[in-house]
Amino acid sequence: MNLSTLARTSLLHLSPLRSTSSTRDNATESVAIEGRNINFSVNTRQGKMVPILKDCSIRIPSGQLWMLLGPNGCGKSTLLKILAGLLTPTNGALYVRRPKSYVFQNPDHQVVMPTVEADVAFGLGRLNLTNSEVRSRVSKALEAVGMSEYLQRPVQTLSGGQKQRVAIAGALAEACKVLLLDELTTFLDESDQMGVIKAVQNLLDISGEVTALWVTHRLEELEYADGAVYMEDGRVIMHGDAASISKFIKAKQSSYIDRINS
């Protein structure tokens, strides 16, 4: 039995997720991302198998923005890459609604064309669209991320946050249903951070069909999420509403500070 068959049969009997967080009016109870008992290991040069992910289970409702958090090296970016199809799990069941799109931490790895318009249209060449359809998709995508006035702007003149919004617009233009976002605000100043967060929120509010899973190390970004997943040492430790996750992490931080100060 291959992985796609395993995913279909394994996920069939899971009960619906009920988030206690505030959700968007147009969000549904259907699931956009689901993994059960995902494991991932790598081989060292000495031939030893080292586990990176250990029985990770995750479930993200359609039409919502969820955050994936945890300390450095806990496996959150690895899990995101598995969901994106960039890595293959060692075993486990997996389902991600398609089309899906992965947006890199560094936008220079993704924004490659000379102008904003050309970059957003880049992925549409394989869809056999007319020129008017391409222009319409590009226009709507840039409007959704607040970049309409930058249509003809050279990409090299954009800030980091603006490039991230162009990368998100490119995914939207391709009609993606799932956005997988890897620490988009790591290298951005505060203004650009808010611009990217608001762009993703606006995109979800407008579409009602796009789901976003955002890897972050910034606890303050939980304020903008519908739900969150917290990881440690390759495992999903907690999964639920953003307020509960935030409270849990703050309690862990406080406990750690108390221990080192005692």
Summary of the structure (lengths in Angstrom):
residues: 262
radius of gyration: 18.9
end to end distance: 53.9
largest distance: 67.7
contacts: 842
relative contact order: 0.18
helix: 42%
strand: 25%
